[in-house]
Amino acid sequence: MQVRDSRYHKVWKITNEKGMKKIDLGDSKKNQDGTYENWTWFGCLLVGEAKNVELHEKDTITINAAQVQKRKYKDKYYDNVVIFNLEVTESANQDGEENDITEDDVFEPTDDEDMPWED
């Protein structure tokens, strides 16, 4: 599925591993009754122009071009998000401080046994 001009995503985590830049995102939707539904997207891969955008944790971004894919891993299906182009609409880094990302700041997938849908 192609995604275009999707606004108001919050960046929660940024990782750089083996030349790949990934981010964890959160977004929400207001329901008709005034409550909100929230989603978290783990390990969104940044490629192309998106990989070169300077991001900081807690930035708000607009995704200009992305693809959501279904991937199979160990007989389970997972959503995979690849972002091609984005822009920062609200930067959390107003004071100019840099976020220090190290190799220890790597998203590791959990074992299948820890997944909430497992019996």
C-alpha positions in Angstrom: 0.0 0.0 0.0 1.3 3.4 -0.9 1.2 6.3 1.6 1.2 9.9 0.6 1.1 13.1 2.7 0.5 11.4 6.0 0.8 14.1 8.7 1.5 14.3 12.5 3.7 11.3 13.2 5.8 11.5 16.4 9.4 10.1 16.2 10.0 8.0 19.4 13.3 6.3 18.6 16.0 6.5 16.0 18.5 3.8 15.3 21.4 3.4 12.9 22.6 -0.2 12.3 24.7 -1.5 9.5 24.1 1.5 7.3 20.3 1.4 7.8 18.4 4.2 9.5 15.2 3.1 11.3 12.7 5.0 13.4 9.8 4.1 15.7 6.8 6.3 15.1 3.5 7.0 16.8 0.3 8.4 15.5 -3.3 8.7 16.5 -6.8 9.2 15.1 -9.7 11.0 16.8 -12.9 9.0 16.8 -16.3 10.4 16.4 -17.0 10.1 20.2 -13.9 12.3 21.0 -11.6 9.4 22.1 -8.3 8.7 20.3 -6.9 5.5 18.8 -3.1 5.3 19.0 -0.7 3.3 16.9 3.0 2.6 17.1 5.1 1.6 14.1 8.3 -0.1 15.0 11.4 -0.2 12.8 10.3 2.0 9.9 13.1 1.9 7.4 14.3 5.3 5.9 15.6 5.1 2.4 16.4 7.6 -0.4 15.8 11.2 0.6 14.3 10.2 3.9 17.6 8.7 5.1 19.3 12.1 4.8 16.8 14.1 6.8 18.2 15.2 10.2 15.8 13.8 12.8 15.6 13.9 16.6 13.5 12.0 19.0 10.1 13.6 19.6 10.2 15.4 16.3 6.8 15.6 14.5 7.0 14.6 10.8 4.9 14.4 7.7 5.5 11.3 5.5 5.4 12.4 1.9 6.0 9.0 0.3 6.1 5.5 1.9 5.1 1.9 1.4 3.4 -0.4 3.9 4.2 -4.1 3.2 3.2 -7.4 4.8 6.2 -9.6 5.5 6.4 -13.2 6.8 8.8 -14.2 9.5 8.7 -17.6 11.1 5.1 -18.3 10.0 3.8 -14.9 11.3 3.0 -11.9 9.2 4.2 -8.4 10.2 3.6 -4.9 8.8 6.8 -3.3 7.4 7.0 0.4 6.7 9.5 1.8 4.2 9.7 5.7 4.1 11.1 7.3 1.0 10.5 11.0 1.7 9.5 12.9 4.8 9.8 16.4 6.3 10.1 17.6 9.9 7.0 19.7 10.7 7.9 20.3 14.3 11.4 19.8 15.7 12.0 18.8 19.3 15.6 19.8 19.0 15.1 23.6 19.5 18.4 24.1 21.5 20.7 22.6 18.9 21.7 19.5 21.0 22.6 16.4 19.0 21.1 13.1 19.8 23.8 10.5 20.4 22.9 7.2 18.8 25.2 4.3 19.5 25.3 0.7 18.5 23.7 -0.1 21.8 20.6 1.9 20.7 19.4 -0.9 18.4 15.9 -2.2 18.1 15.9 -5.9 18.6 12.7 -7.9 17.7 11.2 -9.9 20.5 10.9 -13.7 20.4 7.6 -15.0 19.0 6.8 -16.3 22.5 6.6 -12.8 23.8 4.1 -11.6 21.2 0.7 -10.7 22.6 -1.2 -13.0 20.3 0.6 -16.1 21.3 -1.2 -18.6 23.5 
